């Protein structure tokens, strides 16, 4: 344990982020499962409304702050950014380690808040007066605020570290990889938005404990909190989804055997435009709060405009799907499923962007369906794509061809059964956060229950089929043969190109550092040995395939 508290290697810190976030993701899925069981019938599983709202609050907090952000930013960026930039490590390795352990303490602070007085039941937005005294006067509210503070500190430290790393090592690059562009935009968004959230919840903490009255209707302004919170909350949406966008483009390059995705310049401009415009549309969450008509028209128009760069990305991906020859691996299904699910969420977002229609749909299940299609299915599908695309290269964790395909079918069908019926509940005006409602709506709750059961089947099937292959210093041949196995029906020449990103990425991530250093072999001998090993590995795969035996 002492070793992990002092480790400074970016790959090992990324491993901490990866496995920590996956464990929290399982916990967040458990909360969502309890929520769905509670909504099957009145008092079917949870008989206390405060406890139900506590599950809803913790589900959102864990998914956003402890699952998607640590995985896509703390994990992927820590591992891949130095490899993209050609650097040895992040600029400040000890600060990198500190960022993770601050997040770890934040998680246990949130666990402590659930032990005390049944937790917080004001929702993850912590709107006053529900989060203020006397409506939420227990210590749990203060602990959740402390949790958000610590998680924000962790993200700010990581963002500063990553930005300094990018600008310190990027002058040696001819062009920035799309992954670097996306993660740089994400780091800037976090640095701009998190201090605003910190100020809002600090003032809320003063209102709770010292009766300062900043957010009270009598002496302050309750809408001020909403403005401060959503100035953080909407950029946070793009913090969650932009890493998934870059992974889609990387995966399409992988399947099409190209160095850059189609429309690289347009995709880069679209990512930066999404980050800029994401900071000026926050009040579309507040159309029912009483803001004047001119303000609502502006935010409605700005929200529609942000769909233009998003559409550029979607059409670029569609061109890659239907106009470029791709390797038909199960990863192809996951990429196509991501585009479909994200597009469905985008279409419902266009409806909610209308300031007049939003008055009817606000705080209904239509909004729940929208942000779950965009975030829960978009960002979480990005996590699945990382598992199948990158984890074989990073941790040698593999699943079979058919397991990936079956997992996709169960996930895609279950996700649509779970969230698509919520659109109809929103059309009929059913408000969210209600545990008991009209019995005529329960037929859709049964569909959603079947959907989450299919999601459970998908998760269990995937994680139960993982196999962990350990390679030692002497097993260079097996490490490289792993990549031949993954690409046995694809073009193997990408691994033979000395200037290919895939070659440097595979070689630096599989072979231990002490083995792959330039001090071990002369570069010419090392290159010839690598090509010889690849040839024999391919030959072994081909013979086993012809004999009808397992490849390895």
C-alpha positions as CSV (number, residue, x, y, z in Angstrom):
1,X,0.0,0.0,0.0
2,X,2.9,2.4,0.8
3,X,4.2,1.8,-2.7
4,X,1.0,3.0,-4.3
5,X,0.8,6.1,-2.2
6,X,4.2,7.2,-3.5
7,X,4.2,5.8,-7.0
8,X,5.0,8.4,-9.7
9,X,5.0,6.4,-12.9
10,X,2.1,7.7,-15.2
11,X,1.1,4.2,-16.3
12,X,0.7,2.9,-12.7
13,X,-1.2,6.1,-11.7
14,X,-3.4,5.5,-14.7
15,X,-4.0,2.0,-13.5
16,X,-5.1,3.3,-10.1
17,X,-7.6,5.6,-11.9
18,X,-8.9,2.9,-14.2
19,X,-9.6,0.2,-11.6
20,X,-10.9,2.7,-9.0
21,X,-13.4,4.2,-11.5
22,X,-14.6,0.8,-12.7
23,X,-15.3,-0.2,-9.1
24,X,-17.2,3.0,-8.5
25,X,-19.1,2.4,-11.8
26,X,-20.3,-0.9,-10.4
27,X,-21.5,0.8,-7.3
28,X,-23.3,3.5,-9.3
29,X,-24.9,0.8,-11.4
30,X,-26.1,-0.9,-8.2
31,X,-27.8,2.4,-7.2
32,X,-29.5,2.7,-10.5
33,X,-30.7,-0.9,-10.2
34,X,-32.2,-0.1,-6.8
35,X,-33.9,3.0,-8.3
36,X,-35.5,0.9,-11.1
37,X,-36.7,-1.8,-8.7
38,X,-38.2,1.0,-6.6
39,X,-40.1,2.3,-9.6
40,X,-41.6,-1.0,-10.7
41,X,-44.5,-0.6,-8.3
42,X,-45.4,1.7,-5.4
43,X,-43.1,0.9,-2.4
44,X,-42.0,-2.3,-4.2
45,X,-38.4,-2.1,-3.0
46,X,-37.8,1.1,-1.1
47,X,-40.5,2.3,1.2
48,X,-38.9,5.7,2.2
49,X,-38.9,8.7,-0.2
50,X,-35.8,10.3,1.5
51,X,-33.8,7.0,1.0
52,X,-35.0,6.8,-2.6
53,X,-33.8,10.4,-3.3
54,X,-30.5,9.6,-1.5
55,X,-29.9,6.8,-4.0
56,X,-30.7,9.1,-6.9
57,X,-28.2,11.7,-5.6
58,X,-25.4,9.3,-5.0
59,X,-26.0,7.6,-8.4
60,X,-25.5,10.9,-10.2
61,X,-22.5,12.0,-8.1
62,X,-20.7,8.7,-8.5
63,X,-21.3,8.4,-12.2
64,X,-20.1,12.0,-12.9
65,X,-17.3,12.7,-10.4
66,X,-16.1,9.2,-9.6
67,X,-16.6,7.1,-12.7
68,X,-16.6,8.9,-16.0
69,X,-14.2,11.7,-15.1
70,X,-11.6,9.5,-13.4
71,X,-11.7,7.0,-16.2
72,X,-11.7,9.2,-19.2
73,X,-9.4,12.0,-17.8
74,X,-7.4,10.5,-14.9
75,X,-6.9,7.1,-16.6
76,X,-6.8,7.6,-20.3
77,X,-4.9,10.9,-20.3
78,X,-2.4,9.7,-17.7
79,X,-1.6,6.7,-19.8
80,X,-1.8,8.0,-23.4
81,X,-0.8,11.6,-23.2
82,X,3.0,11.0,-22.6
83,X,2.9,8.3,-25.4
84,X,1.3,10.8,-27.8
85,X,3.7,13.6,-26.9
86,X,6.8,11.4,-26.8
87,X,7.6,12.3,-23.2
88,X,8.8,10.1,-20.4
89,X,6.1,11.1,-17.9
90,X,3.7,13.9,-16.9
91,X,5.5,17.1,-15.9
92,X,4.6,16.8,-12.2
93,X,4.4,13.1,-11.3
94,X,4.0,13.6,-7.5
95,X,1.2,16.1,-8.1
96,X,-0.3,13.5,-10.4
97,X,-0.3,11.0,-7.6
98,X,-1.7,13.5,-5.1
99,X,-4.7,14.1,-7.5
100,X,-5.7,10.5,-7.3
101,X,-5.5,10.2,-3.5
102,X,-7.5,13.4,-3.0
103,X,-10.2,11.8,-5.2
104,X,-9.9,8.6,-3.1
105,X,-10.5,10.6,0.1
106,X,-13.4,12.3,-1.5
107,X,-15.1,9.0,-2.2
108,X,-14.8,7.9,1.4
109,X,-16.2,11.2,2.5
110,X,-19.3,10.6,0.4
111,X,-19.6,7.1,1.9
112,X,-19.5,8.7,5.3
113,X,-22.3,11.0,4.3
114,X,-24.6,8.0,3.6
115,X,-23.9,6.5,7.1
116,X,-25.0,9.7,8.8
117,X,-28.7,10.4,8.8
118,X,-29.4,8.4,5.6
119,X,-27.5,10.7,3.4
120,X,-28.5,13.7,1.2
121,X,-31.9,13.7,-0.6
122,X,-31.7,17.1,-2.4
123,X,-30.4,15.7,-5.7
124,X,-26.9,16.1,-7.1
125,X,-27.6,19.7,-8.0
126,X,-28.0,20.6,-4.3
127,X,-30.6,23.3,-5.0
128,X,-31.5,25.5,-2.1
129,X,-33.7,25.6,-0.2
130,X,-33.8,21.7,-0.3
131,X,-30.1,21.7,0.5
132,X,-30.3,24.4,3.1
133,X,-31.5,24.5,6.7
134,X,-34.0,23.5,8.0
135,X,-34.9,21.2,5.1
136,X,-31.4,19.5,5.1
137,X,-29.9,20.2,8.4
138,X,-27.9,17.1,9.0
139,X,-24.1,16.7,8.7
140,X,-24.6,14.6,5.5
141,X,-25.2,17.7,3.4
142,X,-21.9,19.3,4.7
143,X,-20.0,16.0,3.9
144,X,-21.4,15.9,0.3
145,X,-20.3,19.5,-0.2
146,X,-16.8,18.5,1.1
147,X,-16.9,15.6,-1.3
148,X,-17.5,17.9,-4.2
149,X,-14.8,20.2,-3.0
150,X,-12.2,17.4,-2.8
151,X,-13.2,16.0,-6.2
152,X,-12.9,19.4,-7.7
153,X,-9.5,19.9,-6.2
154,X,-8.4,16.6,-7.7
155,X,-9.7,17.6,-11.2
156,X,-8.1,21.0,-11.0
157,X,-4.7,19.6,-10.1
158,X,-4.9,17.1,-12.9
159,X,-6.0,19.7,-15.4
160,X,-3.1,22.0,-14.6
161,X,-0.7,19.1,-14.8
162,X,-2.0,18.0,-18.2
163,X,-2.1,21.4,-19.7
164,X,1.5,22.1,-18.7
165,X,2.5,18.7,-20.1
166,X,0.8,19.4,-23.4
167,X,2.4,22.9,-23.9
168,X,5.8,21.7,-22.7
169,X,6.1,18.8,-25.1
170,X,3.9,19.7,-28.0
171,X,6.4,22.0,-29.8
172,X,8.0,18.9,-31.1
173,X,4.8,17.7,-32.9
174,X,4.0,18.7,-36.5
175,X,0.3,18.5,-35.7
176,X,-1.6,17.8,-32.5
177,X,-3.3,14.4,-32.3
178,X,-7.0,14.6,-32.0
179,X,-6.8,13.0,-28.5
180,X,-4.5,15.8,-27.4
181,X,-6.8,18.5,-28.8
182,X,-9.8,17.0,-27.0
183,X,-8.1,16.5,-23.6
184,X,-6.6,20.0,-23.8
185,X,-10.1,21.4,-24.3
186,X,-11.4,19.4,-21.4
187,X,-8.6,20.6,-19.1
188,X,-9.4,24.2,-20.0
189,X,-13.2,23.7,-19.4
190,X,-12.4,22.2,-16.0
191,X,-10.2,25.1,-15.0
192,X,-12.9,27.6,-16.0
193,X,-15.9,25.9,-14.5
194,X,-14.8,24.1,-11.3
195,X,-13.8,27.3,-9.4
196,X,-17.4,28.6,-10.1
197,X,-18.8,25.4,-8.6
198,X,-16.5,25.7,-5.6
199,X,-17.6,29.2,-4.9
200,X,-21.3,28.2,-5.2
201,X,-21.1,25.3,-2.7
202,X,-18.8,27.3,-0.4
203,X,-21.5,30.0,-0.1
204,X,-24.1,27.2,0.3
205,X,-22.0,25.9,3.2
206,X,-22.0,29.3,4.8
207,X,-25.8,29.5,4.4
208,X,-26.2,26.1,6.1
209,X,-23.9,26.7,9.1
210,X,-23.7,30.5,9.6
211,X,-27.1,31.7,8.3
212,X,-25.5,34.2,5.9
213,X,-28.6,34.1,3.6
214,X,-26.9,34.4,0.2
215,X,-29.4,32.0,-1.4
216,X,-32.5,32.6,0.7
217,X,-35.6,34.3,-0.8
218,X,-35.8,36.9,2.0
219,X,-32.3,38.3,2.0
220,X,-30.6,36.8,-1.1
221,X,-31.2,35.3,-4.5
222,X,-32.0,31.6,-4.9
223,X,-31.5,31.9,-8.7
224,X,-27.9,33.0,-8.1
225,X,-27.0,29.4,-7.1
226,X,-28.6,28.0,-10.2
227,X,-26.6,30.4,-12.4
228,X,-23.4,29.5,-10.6
229,X,-24.1,25.8,-10.6
230,X,-25.1,25.5,-14.3
231,X,-22.1,27.6,-15.4
232,X,-20.2,24.6,-14.1
233,X,-22.8,22.0,-15.0
234,X,-23.1,22.5,-18.7
235,X,-19.4,22.6,-19.5
236,X,-19.2,19.5,-17.4
237,X,-21.4,17.8,-20.0
238,X,-18.7,18.3,-22.6
239,X,-16.0,17.3,-20.1
240,X,-17.7,13.9,-20.0
241,X,-18.4,13.5,-23.7
242,X,-15.3,15.0,-25.5
243,X,-13.0,12.1,-24.4
244,X,-15.5,9.7,-25.9
245,X,-15.5,11.8,-29.1
246,X,-11.7,11.5,-29.5
247,X,-11.9,7.7,-28.8
248,X,-14.4,7.3,-31.6
249,X,-12.0,9.0,-34.1
250,X,-9.0,6.9,-32.8
251,X,-11.0,3.7,-33.1
252,X,-12.0,4.6,-36.7
253,X,-8.4,5.1,-37.5
254,X,-7.6,1.8,-36.0
255,X,-10.3,0.0,-38.0
256,X,-9.4,1.8,-41.3
257,X,-5.6,1.5,-41.0
258,X,-5.2,5.3,-41.4
259,X,-3.0,7.7,-39.5
260,X,-5.6,10.5,-39.2
261,X,-9.4,10.5,-39.2
262,X,-11.3,12.0,-42.1
263,X,-11.6,15.7,-41.7
264,X,-9.0,16.1,-39.0
265,X,-8.9,19.9,-39.2
266,X,-12.7,20.2,-39.1
267,X,-12.9,17.7,-36.2
268,X,-10.3,19.7,-34.2
269,X,-12.1,23.0,-34.8
270,X,-15.4,21.3,-33.9
271,X,-13.9,20.1,-30.6
272,X,-12.6,23.6,-29.7
273,X,-15.9,25.2,-30.8
274,X,-17.9,22.8,-28.6
275,X,-15.7,23.7,-25.7
276,X,-16.1,27.5,-26.2
277,X,-19.9,27.5,-26.9
278,X,-20.4,25.1,-24.0
279,X,-19.6,27.9,-21.6
280,X,-22.3,30.3,-22.9
281,X,-25.4,28.2,-22.9
282,X,-25.8,27.3,-19.2
283,X,-29.2,29.0,-18.7
284,X,-31.1,26.6,-20.9
285,X,-31.4,24.6,-17.8
286,X,-33.3,27.5,-16.2
287,X,-36.1,28.3,-18.7
288,X,-38.8,27.8,-16.1
289,X,-37.0,30.0,-13.4
290,X,-38.6,33.3,-14.5
291,X,-35.8,34.7,-16.7
292,X,-37.1,37.2,-19.3
293,X,-38.0,36.3,-22.8
294,X,-35.0,37.9,-24.6
295,X,-32.6,35.9,-22.4
296,X,-34.5,32.7,-23.1
297,X,-34.4,33.4,-26.9
298,X,-30.7,34.0,-26.7
299,X,-29.9,30.8,-24.8
300,X,-32.3,28.8,-27.0
301,X,-30.5,30.1,-30.2
302,X,-27.0,29.5,-28.7
303,X,-28.0,25.9,-27.8
304,X,-29.1,25.2,-31.3
305,X,-25.9,26.7,-32.7
306,X,-23.8,24.3,-30.6
307,X,-25.4,21.5,-32.6
308,X,-23.4,22.6,-35.7
309,X,-19.9,21.5,-34.6
310,X,-21.5,18.4,-33.1
311,X,-23.1,17.6,-36.5
312,X,-19.7,18.1,-38.2
313,X,-18.3,15.3,-36.0
314,X,-21.2,13.0,-36.5
315,X,-21.1,13.4,-40.3
316,X,-17.3,12.8,-40.3
317,X,-17.8,9.6,-38.5
318,X,-20.6,8.5,-40.9
319,X,-18.3,9.1,-43.8
320,X,-15.7,6.8,-42.2
321,X,-18.4,4.2,-41.6
322,X,-19.7,4.0,-45.1
323,X,-17.0,5.4,-47.4
324,X,-13.8,3.8,-46.0
325,X,-12.9,0.2,-45.9
326,X,-13.0,-0.9,-42.3
327,X,-12.0,-4.1,-40.5
328,X,-15.3,-5.6,-39.3
329,X,-14.4,-6.4,-35.7
330,X,-17.0,-6.2,-32.9
331,X,-15.5,-2.7,-32.1
332,X,-17.3,-1.6,-35.3
333,X,-20.6,-2.4,-33.7
334,X,-19.8,-0.4,-30.6
335,X,-18.8,2.6,-32.7
336,X,-21.9,2.5,-34.7
337,X,-24.0,2.0,-31.6
338,X,-22.4,5.1,-30.0
339,X,-23.3,7.3,-33.0
340,X,-26.9,6.0,-33.0
341,X,-27.4,6.5,-29.2
342,X,-25.7,9.9,-29.2
343,X,-27.7,11.1,-32.2
344,X,-31.0,10.1,-30.4
345,X,-29.9,12.1,-27.4
346,X,-29.0,15.0,-29.7
347,X,-32.4,15.0,-31.4
348,X,-34.2,15.2,-28.1
349,X,-31.8,18.0,-27.1
350,X,-33.0,20.0,-30.0
351,X,-36.5,19.7,-28.7
352,X,-35.4,20.8,-25.2
353,X,-33.5,23.7,-26.7
354,X,-36.8,25.3,-27.7
355,X,-37.5,27.7,-24.8
356,X,-41.3,27.3,-25.2
357,X,-41.4,23.5,-25.4
358,X,-38.9,23.3,-22.6
359,X,-41.4,24.9,-20.2
360,X,-43.6,21.7,-20.6
361,X,-40.7,19.1,-20.7
362,X,-38.7,20.7,-17.8
363,X,-38.2,18.3,-14.9
364,X,-40.0,15.5,-16.6
365,X,-38.8,12.0,-17.6
366,X,-38.1,13.4,-21.1
367,X,-35.1,15.3,-19.7
368,X,-34.0,12.1,-17.9
369,X,-34.1,10.3,-21.3
370,X,-32.2,13.0,-23.0
371,X,-29.2,13.3,-20.7
372,X,-29.0,9.6,-20.2
373,X,-28.8,9.0,-24.0
374,X,-26.1,11.7,-24.3
375,X,-24.1,11.0,-21.2
376,X,-25.0,7.7,-19.6
377,X,-25.0,5.9,-23.0
378,X,-22.6,8.2,-24.8
379,X,-19.9,8.5,-22.1
380,X,-20.3,5.0,-20.8
381,X,-20.1,3.6,-24.4
382,X,-16.8,5.4,-24.6
383,X,-15.7,3.5,-21.5
384,X,-16.7,0.2,-23.2
385,X,-14.8,1.1,-26.3
386,X,-11.8,1.8,-24.2
387,X,-12.1,-1.6,-22.6
388,X,-12.1,-3.4,-26.0
389,X,-9.7,-1.1,-27.9
390,X,-7.1,0.0,-25.3
391,X,-7.2,-2.4,-22.4
392,X,-5.7,-5.3,-24.4
393,X,-2.8,-3.1,-25.1
394,X,-2.5,-1.5,-21.7
395,X,-3.3,-4.4,-19.3
396,X,-3.5,-7.5,-21.5
397,X,-7.2,-7.9,-20.5
398,X,-9.0,-9.5,-23.4
399,X,-12.4,-10.8,-24.3
400,X,-13.3,-13.2,-27.2
401,X,-14.7,-12.0,-30.5
402,X,-18.2,-13.3,-29.9
403,X,-18.3,-12.1,-26.3
404,X,-17.8,-8.6,-27.5
405,X,-20.5,-8.9,-30.0
406,X,-23.0,-10.5,-27.6
407,X,-22.2,-7.8,-25.0
408,X,-22.9,-5.1,-27.5
409,X,-26.3,-6.6,-28.5
410,X,-27.3,-7.0,-24.8
411,X,-26.1,-3.5,-24.0
412,X,-27.7,-1.8,-27.0
413,X,-31.1,-3.5,-26.6
414,X,-31.1,-3.1,-22.9
415,X,-30.1,0.6,-23.1
416,X,-32.9,1.4,-25.5
417,X,-35.5,-0.6,-23.5
418,X,-34.4,1.2,-20.3
419,X,-34.4,4.8,-21.5
420,X,-36.4,5.1,-24.7
421,X,-39.8,4.6,-22.9
422,X,-38.9,7.5,-20.7
423,X,-39.6,9.8,-23.7
424,X,-43.3,8.8,-23.6
425,X,-43.5,9.4,-19.9
426,X,-42.1,12.9,-20.5
427,X,-44.7,13.5,-23.3
428,X,-47.4,12.7,-20.7
429,X,-45.8,15.1,-18.2
430,X,-44.7,12.7,-15.6
431,X,-42.2,14.5,-13.3
432,X,-39.0,12.9,-12.3
433,X,-37.8,12.2,-8.7
434,X,-41.2,10.9,-7.8
435,X,-41.2,7.4,-6.3
436,X,-45.0,6.9,-6.5
437,X,-47.1,7.9,-9.5
438,X,-50.2,7.0,-11.6
439,X,-50.5,3.2,-12.1
440,X,-51.2,3.7,-15.8
441,X,-47.5,4.6,-16.3
442,X,-46.1,1.4,-14.7
443,X,-46.1,-0.6,-18.0
444,X,-43.2,1.6,-19.1
445,X,-41.4,0.9,-15.7
446,X,-41.6,-2.9,-16.5
447,X,-39.9,-2.2,-19.9
448,X,-37.2,-0.2,-18.2
449,X,-36.7,-3.0,-15.7
450,X,-36.2,-5.5,-18.5
451,X,-33.7,-3.1,-20.0
452,X,-31.6,-2.7,-16.9
453,X,-31.6,-6.5,-16.5
454,X,-30.2,-6.8,-20.0
455,X,-27.5,-4.3,-19.1
456,X,-26.7,-6.4,-16.1
457,X,-26.3,-9.4,-18.3
458,X,-24.0,-7.5,-20.6
459,X,-21.8,-6.3,-17.7
460,X,-21.6,-9.7,-16.1
461,X,-20.8,-11.4,-19.4
462,X,-18.0,-9.0,-20.2
463,X,-16.2,-8.9,-16.9
464,X,-16.6,-12.6,-16.3
465,X,-14.9,-13.4,-19.6
466,X,-11.9,-11.1,-19.0
467,X,-8.6,-13.0,-18.8
468,X,-5.4,-11.6,-17.5
469,X,-2.2,-12.5,-19.2
470,X,1.0,-11.7,-17.3
471,X,4.2,-11.1,-19.3
472,X,7.6,-11.1,-17.8
473,X,10.8,-9.5,-19.0
474,X,11.7,-12.5,-21.0
475,X,8.4,-12.8,-22.9
476,X,8.7,-10.2,-25.6
477,X,7.5,-12.7,-28.2
478,X,4.3,-13.5,-26.4
479,X,3.7,-9.8,-25.8
480,X,4.0,-8.9,-29.5
481,X,2.1,-12.0,-30.6
482,X,-0.8,-10.6,-28.7
483,X,-1.1,-7.8,-31.1
484,X,-0.9,-10.2,-34.1
485,X,-3.8,-12.1,-32.5
486,X,-5.9,-8.9,-32.3
487,X,-5.2,-8.0,-35.9
488,X,-4.9,-11.5,-37.5
489,X,-7.5,-10.7,-40.1
490,X,-6.4,-7.1,-40.6
491,X,-3.4,-5.5,-42.2
492,X,-0.3,-6.4,-40.2
493,X,1.9,-3.9,-42.0
494,X,1.0,-1.1,-39.6
495,X,3.1,-2.9,-37.0
496,X,6.0,-3.2,-39.3
497,X,6.2,0.5,-40.1
498,X,8.9,2.1,-37.9
499,X,7.3,5.5,-37.9
500,X,3.8,4.2,-37.1
501,X,2.0,5.4,-33.9
502,X,0.7,1.9,-33.4
503,X,4.2,0.4,-33.4
504,X,5.6,2.8,-30.7
505,X,2.3,2.5,-28.7
506,X,2.2,-1.3,-28.7
507,X,6.0,-1.7,-28.1
508,X,6.2,0.8,-25.2
509,X,3.0,-0.5,-23.5
510,X,3.6,-4.2,-23.7
511,X,7.3,-4.7,-23.3
512,X,8.6,-3.6,-19.9
513,X,10.6,-0.4,-19.8
514,X,13.8,-2.1,-18.7
515,X,13.6,-4.4,-21.7
516,X,12.7,-1.8,-24.3
517,X,15.2,0.8,-23.4
518,X,17.9,1.6,-25.9
519,X,20.6,0.3,-23.6
520,X,19.4,-3.3,-24.0
521,X,20.0,-3.8,-27.8
522,X,21.3,-1.8,-30.6
523,X,18.4,-0.2,-32.4
524,X,19.1,-2.1,-35.7
525,X,19.2,-5.5,-34.0
526,X,16.1,-4.7,-32.0
527,X,14.1,-3.7,-35.1
528,X,15.1,-6.9,-37.0
529,X,14.3,-9.0,-33.9
530,X,10.9,-7.5,-33.6
531,X,10.1,-8.1,-37.3
532,X,11.3,-11.7,-37.0
533,X,9.1,-12.3,-33.9
534,X,6.1,-10.8,-35.6
535,X,6.6,-13.1,-38.6
536,X,6.7,-16.3,-36.5
537,X,3.7,-15.2,-34.4
538,X,1.7,-14.6,-37.6
539,X,2.8,-18.0,-38.9
540,X,1.7,-19.7,-35.7
541,X,-1.7,-18.0,-35.9
542,X,-2.1,-19.0,-39.6
543,X,-1.2,-22.7,-39.0
544,X,-3.6,-23.0,-36.0
545,X,-6.3,-21.3,-38.0
546,X,-5.9,-23.8,-40.8
547,X,-5.9,-26.7,-38.4
548,X,-9.1,-25.4,-36.8
549,X,-7.4,-25.0,-33.4
550,X,-7.4,-22.0,-31.1
551,X,-5.0,-19.3,-32.3
552,X,-3.0,-19.3,-29.1
